[in-house]
Amino acid sequence: MELKKLNLIICSIFLVLSVNANADTDKECFEKISRGIFKFNQSFDNALLEPIAKAYNKLPEPIRKGTGNFTSNIGTLLSIPNHLLQGEVRLAGHATGSFLVNSTIGILSLLSSLGAGADIVSGGELKRALHANIHPSKIVFSGVGKTTEEIKLAINNNIKQINAESYPEIENIINIAKSLKKVAPVAIRVNPNIKVKTHEKIATGSNDTKFGLPVDEAVKLYKKISTEKYIDTMGIAIHIGSQIFDMKEFKLAYENILSTANVLREEGLSVPNLDLGGGLGVNYQNASINFKEYGSTIKEVFKNYDYNLSIEPGRSLVANSGILITKIIYLKKTESKNFLIVDGAMNDFIRPTLYNASHNIEPLLISNEKIQKYDIVGPICETGDYFIKDFELNLPKEGQFLAIFSTGAYGSVMSSSYNSRPPAGEVLVYKGKVHQLKKQETIDYQIQKEILPSF
């Protein structure tokens, strides 16, 4: 039975590295993580994906529908700690993965076995982390809308830290902790009111967003919770947005959180940890990421202090590790446009539609035909269902495969079943072997999950 789309996931997850600016470098975990890897976008032969895609045409019912496929290259992701070492950030402790960019159990389990933890934003993600054998002491719970049930789940599982973002949330945490007679580990997220140069939907550091508390309010709240019997004050957290390329913006934010923490310490309060957030930008056109300068920026700000630091580089750790493989269904020509209609769609990878993101695309087998411009579009009934516009490509043929690069972040995790199209399955390429991570659901299976009332 013909496969329509396949997700080869070369490792999509968001890591958080715990670091201490003055500690001796603990390389053991990070050397273990970074062994035996390769960078997919730069050195992997696209032709090697062709047999992988074709092989999935022969697989049975559970994943028969999908030539669009996420593939993951563990290499790009796991090499990152060495890049940070080049920036002379002293690493101590463990790496933790945030589920914002990927929550596939197989990836989480692999990273857990390498010493990773998790940065989560829901109770569901907490359960996934625990299922993947991530130790609770390596789990940080972020996000503005934690429910009572989620907070109870976090406290009862003895996670490392809850990053609180409002007065009502703090009051709820205190009441829940009292009722459970258990101490809750809490950090306060500061909003430094910094506007960064990025897409408006992923800027989080200004006071007109829903995230964190203004500095003055955060300081007052931290003092308050420091007197609470059932609260263990863990420190201060910050995150100013994503896709940030200007290191001056990071430096300004980090100086802000450092100043805030120093004020609290000067008043005799315990502030052991600083969560610096993430947001390091990825250039999707050339797969470049400036880890070295990012690491140097962190060192410059915190080198004379003994805070335990956590950093969440986010998409920069995984974006270049993922590839969406999709199959050309039709070539369509109009008076003004050439269209390549593929079986992948915005329900499989929504970033181009949602953020106007532009990703490199290549055919798995290069042709010698003349180059033309194409809009590469999916079957969904929306004009916004496209992967790229006016893209120059050698004339392909129907039935050929295309690889959409740098889909490792916010790819599979944001997929849906819009238009009753089950999202693509997932495959991991690791140490030269192909591992199936997620079977693609059939529409029949999805229908069976619904209830038809007797009206």
C-alpha positions as CSV (number, residue, x, y, z in Angstrom):
1,M,0.0,0.0,0.0
2,E,1.4,3.4,-1.0
3,L,2.9,5.6,1.6
4,K,2.0,9.2,1.3
5,K,4.3,11.0,3.8
6,L,7.0,10.1,6.2
7,N,8.6,12.0,9.1
8,L,12.2,11.2,9.5
9,I,13.1,12.8,12.9
10,I,16.8,13.3,13.5
11,C,16.2,14.5,17.0
12,S,13.7,17.2,17.7
13,I,13.8,18.4,21.3
14,F,14.7,21.5,23.3
15,L,17.6,21.2,25.7
16,V,18.4,23.1,28.8
17,L,22.0,23.0,30.0
18,S,22.6,23.6,33.7
19,V,25.8,25.6,34.1
20,N,27.8,27.2,36.8
21,A,30.0,30.1,35.6
22,N,32.8,29.3,38.1
23,A,32.5,25.6,38.6
24,D,35.0,23.1,37.2
25,T,33.8,21.8,33.9
26,D,32.0,18.5,34.2
27,K,32.6,17.1,30.7
28,E,31.6,13.5,31.3
29,C,27.9,13.9,30.6
30,F,28.4,16.2,27.6
31,E,31.1,14.1,26.0
32,K,28.8,11.1,26.3
33,I,26.0,13.1,24.7
34,S,28.1,14.3,21.8
35,R,29.7,11.1,20.6
36,G,29.4,9.7,17.1
37,I,27.3,12.4,15.4
38,F,26.9,14.1,12.1
39,K,25.3,17.3,10.9
40,F,22.4,16.5,8.6
41,N,22.1,19.8,6.7
42,Q,25.7,20.0,5.9
43,S,27.2,16.5,5.5
44,F,24.4,13.9,5.1
45,D,23.8,12.6,1.6
46,N,20.2,13.3,0.6
47,A,20.3,10.2,-1.7
48,L,20.4,8.0,1.5
49,L,17.0,9.2,2.4
50,E,15.4,7.9,-0.8
51,P,15.6,4.2,0.2
52,I,14.3,5.1,3.7
53,A,11.3,6.8,2.2
54,K,10.7,4.0,-0.3
55,A,11.1,1.4,2.4
56,Y,8.1,2.8,4.3
57,N,5.9,2.2,1.2
58,K,6.1,-1.5,2.2
59,L,5.2,-1.1,5.8
60,P,1.9,-2.4,7.0
61,E,-1.4,-0.6,7.9
62,P,-0.4,1.5,10.9
63,I,1.9,3.9,9.0
64,R,0.8,3.3,5.4
65,K,-0.4,6.9,5.0
66,G,2.4,9.2,4.9
67,T,5.4,10.0,2.4
68,G,5.8,13.2,4.3
69,N,7.9,11.9,7.1
70,F,10.0,13.5,9.9
71,T,13.5,12.2,10.2
72,S,15.8,13.0,13.0
73,N,19.6,13.2,13.1
74,I,20.7,12.9,16.7
75,G,24.0,14.3,15.7
76,T,23.2,17.9,15.3
77,L,21.4,18.0,18.6
78,L,23.9,16.2,20.7
79,S,27.0,18.1,19.5
80,I,25.8,21.4,21.0
81,P,27.5,21.1,24.4
82,N,31.0,21.1,22.8
83,H,30.0,24.4,20.9
84,L,29.2,25.9,24.3
85,L,32.5,24.8,25.7
86,Q,34.2,26.6,22.8
87,G,32.5,29.7,24.3
88,E,34.1,28.9,27.6
89,V,30.9,28.5,29.5
90,R,31.8,26.2,32.4
91,L,29.2,23.4,32.4
92,A,28.2,21.6,35.6
93,G,25.3,19.3,36.1
94,H,22.9,17.9,33.5
95,A,21.2,18.8,30.2
96,T,17.4,18.9,30.2
97,G,15.1,18.9,27.2
98,S,12.1,21.2,26.8
99,F,9.1,19.7,25.3
100,L,8.2,22.9,23.4
101,V,9.9,21.7,20.3
102,N,9.3,18.0,20.5
103,S,7.7,15.5,22.8
104,T,8.3,12.2,21.0
105,I,8.8,9.6,23.7
106,G,11.6,7.8,21.8
107,I,13.7,11.0,21.6
108,L,13.0,11.9,25.2
109,S,14.0,8.4,26.3
110,L,17.3,8.5,24.3
111,L,18.2,11.9,25.7
112,S,17.3,10.8,29.2
113,S,19.7,7.8,28.9
114,L,22.4,10.4,28.0
115,G,21.7,12.4,31.2
116,A,19.1,14.9,29.9
117,G,16.2,16.3,31.9
118,A,13.1,18.3,30.8
119,D,11.7,21.8,30.7
120,I,7.9,21.4,30.5
121,V,4.8,23.6,30.2
122,S,2.0,21.2,31.0
123,G,1.0,18.2,33.1
124,G,0.9,16.1,29.9
125,E,4.5,16.9,29.2
126,L,5.4,16.0,32.8
127,K,3.8,12.6,32.4
128,R,5.7,12.1,29.1
129,A,9.0,13.1,30.8
130,L,8.4,10.6,33.6
131,H,7.4,7.9,31.1
132,A,10.7,8.5,29.3
133,N,12.5,7.9,32.6
134,I,13.6,11.5,33.1
135,H,14.4,11.9,36.8
136,P,12.0,14.4,38.5
137,S,15.0,16.2,40.0
138,K,15.9,17.3,36.4
139,I,12.4,18.6,35.5
140,V,11.5,22.3,35.5
141,F,7.8,23.4,35.1
142,S,7.4,26.7,33.2
143,G,4.3,28.4,31.7
144,V,1.7,30.9,32.7
145,G,-1.4,28.7,33.0
146,K,-0.6,25.8,35.3
147,T,-3.8,24.3,36.7
148,T,-4.4,23.0,40.2
149,E,-4.2,19.5,39.0
150,E,-0.9,20.1,37.2
151,I,0.7,21.8,40.2
152,K,-0.3,18.9,42.5
153,L,1.2,16.5,40.0
154,A,4.5,18.5,40.0
155,I,4.7,18.8,43.8
156,N,3.8,15.1,44.3
157,N,6.5,14.0,41.9
158,N,9.1,16.1,43.6
159,I,10.3,18.0,40.5
160,K,13.2,20.3,40.6
161,Q,11.5,23.6,40.2
162,I,8.2,25.4,39.3
163,N,8.7,28.7,37.5
164,A,5.8,30.9,38.7
165,E,4.6,33.8,36.6
166,S,1.9,35.6,38.5
167,Y,0.5,36.5,42.0
168,P,-2.6,34.2,41.6
169,E,-0.4,31.3,40.6
170,I,1.8,31.8,43.6
171,E,-1.2,31.9,45.9
172,N,-2.5,28.7,44.3
173,I,0.9,27.0,44.7
174,I,1.0,28.0,48.4
175,N,-2.5,26.7,49.1
176,I,-1.8,23.4,47.3
177,A,1.5,22.9,49.1
178,K,-0.2,23.5,52.5
179,S,-3.0,21.0,51.7
180,L,-0.4,18.4,50.6
181,K,1.9,19.3,53.5
182,K,4.8,19.3,51.1
183,V,7.3,22.0,50.3
184,A,7.0,23.3,46.7
185,P,10.3,24.4,45.0
186,V,9.5,27.8,43.3
187,A,11.4,30.3,41.1
188,I,9.9,33.6,39.9
189,R,9.9,34.5,36.2
190,V,11.0,38.1,35.6
191,N,9.8,40.1,32.7
192,P,12.6,42.7,32.0
193,N,10.5,44.7,29.5
194,I,13.0,44.1,26.7
195,K,11.7,44.2,23.1
196,V,13.8,42.0,20.8
197,K,14.1,41.9,17.1
198,T,12.1,38.8,16.2
199,H,8.7,37.7,15.0
200,E,6.0,39.3,17.2
201,K,4.4,35.9,18.0
202,I,7.6,34.6,19.7
203,A,8.7,37.8,21.6
204,T,8.2,37.2,25.3
205,G,10.3,39.7,27.2
206,S,8.2,42.9,27.2
207,N,5.5,44.0,29.6
208,D,2.8,43.8,26.9
209,T,3.1,40.0,26.8
210,K,1.5,37.5,29.2
211,F,4.8,36.2,30.5
212,G,6.5,36.8,33.9
213,L,6.4,39.7,36.3
214,P,7.9,43.2,36.1
215,V,11.2,43.4,38.0
216,D,9.8,45.4,41.0
217,E,6.8,43.1,41.4
218,A,9.0,40.0,41.1
219,V,11.3,41.3,43.9
220,K,8.3,41.9,46.2
221,L,6.9,38.5,45.5
222,Y,10.2,36.7,46.0
223,K,10.5,38.4,49.4
224,K,7.0,37.3,50.2
225,I,7.4,33.6,49.3
226,S,10.8,33.5,51.1
227,T,8.8,33.6,54.4
228,E,6.4,30.8,53.4
229,K,6.7,27.5,55.3
230,Y,5.8,25.4,52.3
231,I,7.8,27.2,49.7
232,D,11.5,26.6,48.9
233,T,12.8,29.6,46.9
234,M,14.9,28.3,44.0
235,G,15.8,31.6,42.2
236,I,14.9,33.8,39.3
237,A,13.9,32.8,35.7
238,I,13.8,34.8,32.5
239,H,13.1,34.2,28.8
240,I,12.9,37.1,26.3
241,G,11.9,35.3,23.1
242,S,13.0,33.1,20.3
243,Q,15.0,33.5,17.1
244,I,17.3,36.1,18.7
245,F,20.6,36.8,16.8
246,D,21.8,40.0,18.5
247,M,23.9,39.0,21.5
248,K,23.5,42.5,22.9
249,E,19.9,41.6,23.6
250,F,20.9,38.5,25.6
251,K,23.5,40.5,27.5
252,L,20.9,43.1,28.5
253,A,18.5,40.5,29.7
254,Y,21.2,38.6,31.6
255,E,22.5,41.8,33.2
256,N,18.9,42.5,34.3
257,I,18.4,39.1,35.9
258,L,21.8,39.3,37.6
259,S,21.0,42.7,39.0
260,T,17.7,41.5,40.3
261,A,19.3,38.4,42.0
262,N,22.0,40.5,43.5
263,V,19.4,42.8,45.1
264,L,17.7,39.9,46.7
265,R,20.9,38.4,47.9
266,E,22.0,41.7,49.5
267,E,18.8,41.5,51.6
268,G,19.9,38.1,52.9
269,L,17.6,36.0,50.7
270,S,18.6,32.7,49.2
271,V,18.8,32.9,45.4
272,P,20.7,29.7,44.3
273,N,19.6,29.4,40.7
274,L,19.2,31.7,37.6
275,D,17.2,30.2,34.7
276,L,18.4,32.3,31.7
277,G,15.8,30.9,29.2
278,G,16.8,30.5,25.6
279,G,16.0,31.9,22.2
280,L,19.3,31.6,20.4
281,G,18.5,32.1,16.7
282,V,18.9,29.6,13.8
283,N,19.6,30.8,10.3
284,Y,17.4,28.5,8.3
285,Q,19.1,29.4,5.1
286,N,22.6,28.2,6.0
287,A,22.0,26.2,9.2
288,S,24.3,28.5,11.1
289,I,24.0,29.1,14.9
290,N,26.4,31.3,16.9
291,F,27.0,29.1,19.9
292,K,30.5,30.4,20.6
293,E,29.5,34.0,20.9
294,Y,26.4,33.0,22.9
295,G,28.6,31.1,25.4
296,S,31.0,34.0,25.6
297,T,28.2,36.3,26.4
298,I,27.1,34.2,29.3
299,K,30.6,33.9,30.6
300,E,31.2,37.7,30.4
301,V,28.1,38.5,32.5
302,F,28.3,35.8,35.1
303,K,32.0,35.0,35.4
304,N,32.4,36.7,38.8
305,Y,29.4,35.1,40.4
306,D,28.5,31.7,41.9
307,Y,24.9,31.3,40.7
308,N,23.9,28.0,39.3
309,L,22.8,28.8,35.7
310,S,20.3,27.0,33.5
311,I,20.2,27.8,29.8
312,E,17.5,26.8,27.3
313,P,18.9,27.2,23.8
314,G,15.7,25.8,22.3
315,R,15.3,25.4,18.6
316,S,19.1,26.0,18.1
317,L,19.7,22.5,19.5
318,V,17.3,20.6,17.3
319,A,16.1,22.7,14.3
320,N,18.8,21.4,12.0
321,S,18.3,17.8,13.2
322,G,14.9,17.3,11.6
323,I,13.8,16.7,8.0
324,L,10.3,16.4,6.6
325,I,10.2,14.1,3.6
326,T,7.2,14.7,1.3
327,K,6.1,13.3,-2.1
328,I,5.2,15.2,-5.2
329,I,1.6,14.4,-6.2
330,Y,1.1,16.8,-9.1
331,L,2.9,19.5,-11.1
332,K,0.4,22.3,-11.9
333,K,1.0,25.2,-14.2
334,T,-1.1,28.4,-14.4
335,E,-0.6,31.6,-16.3
336,S,1.3,33.2,-13.4
337,K,2.6,30.3,-11.3
338,N,4.1,26.8,-11.3
339,F,2.9,24.7,-8.4
340,L,4.4,21.5,-6.9
341,I,1.5,19.9,-5.0
342,V,2.9,17.6,-2.4
343,D,1.3,15.2,0.1
344,G,2.8,17.0,3.1
345,A,0.8,20.0,4.4
346,M,0.5,22.6,7.0
347,N,-1.0,20.0,9.4
348,D,2.4,18.3,9.3
349,F,4.6,21.4,9.5
350,I,2.9,24.7,10.2
351,R,5.9,27.1,10.6
352,P,5.8,28.5,7.1
353,T,2.1,29.3,7.5
354,L,2.2,30.5,11.1
355,Y,5.5,32.4,11.1
356,N,6.2,33.0,7.4
357,A,9.3,30.8,8.0
358,S,11.4,29.9,5.0
359,H,13.2,26.5,5.0
360,N,15.6,25.0,2.6
361,I,14.1,22.3,0.3
362,E,15.9,19.8,-1.9
363,P,14.9,16.9,-4.0
364,L,16.3,13.6,-2.7
365,L,17.4,12.8,-6.3
366,I,18.8,15.8,-8.2
367,S,17.7,16.1,-11.9
368,N,19.5,17.8,-14.8
369,E,16.3,19.5,-16.0
370,K,16.1,23.3,-16.3
371,I,15.6,25.4,-13.2
372,Q,12.1,26.9,-12.7
373,K,10.3,28.7,-9.9
374,Y,7.7,26.9,-8.0
375,D,5.3,27.4,-5.1
376,I,5.5,24.1,-3.1
377,V,2.0,23.6,-1.6
378,G,0.0,21.0,0.2
379,P,-3.5,19.5,-0.4
380,I,-5.3,21.4,2.5
381,C,-8.1,23.7,1.5
382,E,-6.4,27.0,2.4
383,T,-4.3,29.3,0.4
384,G,-2.0,29.5,3.4
385,D,-1.1,25.8,3.0
386,Y,2.4,26.1,1.5
387,F,6.0,25.3,2.4
388,I,7.7,27.9,0.2
389,K,7.0,30.3,-2.6
390,D,8.9,31.2,-5.8
391,F,11.4,28.5,-5.0
392,E,14.0,27.7,-7.7
393,L,14.2,24.0,-8.5
394,N,15.3,21.7,-11.3
395,L,12.1,20.4,-13.0
396,P,11.0,17.4,-10.9
397,K,8.7,14.6,-11.7
398,E,5.5,13.4,-10.0
399,G,6.2,10.8,-7.5
400,Q,9.6,12.1,-6.5
401,F,10.5,12.9,-2.9
402,L,11.5,16.3,-1.5
403,A,13.3,17.0,1.8
404,I,12.3,20.0,3.8
405,F,15.3,20.8,6.1
406,S,15.6,22.2,9.6
407,T,12.2,20.9,10.8
408,G,13.5,19.5,14.0
409,A,12.0,22.3,16.1
410,Y,8.3,23.0,16.2
411,G,7.6,20.4,13.5
412,S,6.0,17.2,14.7
413,V,5.0,18.6,18.0
414,M,2.8,21.3,16.4
415,S,1.2,18.9,13.9
416,S,-2.5,18.2,13.7
417,S,-5.2,16.3,11.9
418,Y,-6.7,19.3,10.2
419,N,-8.8,18.3,7.1
420,S,-9.0,14.8,8.7
421,R,-5.4,14.3,7.6
422,P,-3.5,12.2,10.2
423,P,0.0,13.8,10.6
424,A,3.1,12.0,9.4
425,G,4.7,9.2,11.3
426,E,8.3,9.6,12.7
427,V,11.5,7.8,12.2
428,L,14.9,8.3,13.9
429,V,18.2,7.8,12.1
430,Y,20.7,7.0,14.8
431,K,24.2,5.5,14.5
432,G,23.4,4.4,10.9
433,K,20.2,2.6,11.9
434,V,16.6,3.6,11.3
435,H,14.2,3.4,14.2
436,Q,10.5,3.9,14.0
437,L,9.4,6.4,16.7
438,K,5.7,7.0,16.0
439,K,3.3,5.1,13.8
440,Q,1.1,7.3,11.7
441,E,-2.6,7.1,12.7
442,T,-5.1,6.1,10.1
443,I,-8.3,8.0,9.7
444,D,-10.2,4.9,10.6
445,Y,-8.4,4.8,14.0
446,Q,-9.2,8.4,14.6
447,I,-12.9,7.9,13.8
448,Q,-13.0,5.0,16.2
449,K,-11.9,7.3,19.0
450,E,-15.0,9.5,18.5
451,I,-18.5,8.9,19.8
452,L,-21.5,9.0,17.6
453,P,-24.5,10.1,19.8
454,S,-27.9,8.6,19.4
455,F,-29.9,11.8,18.7
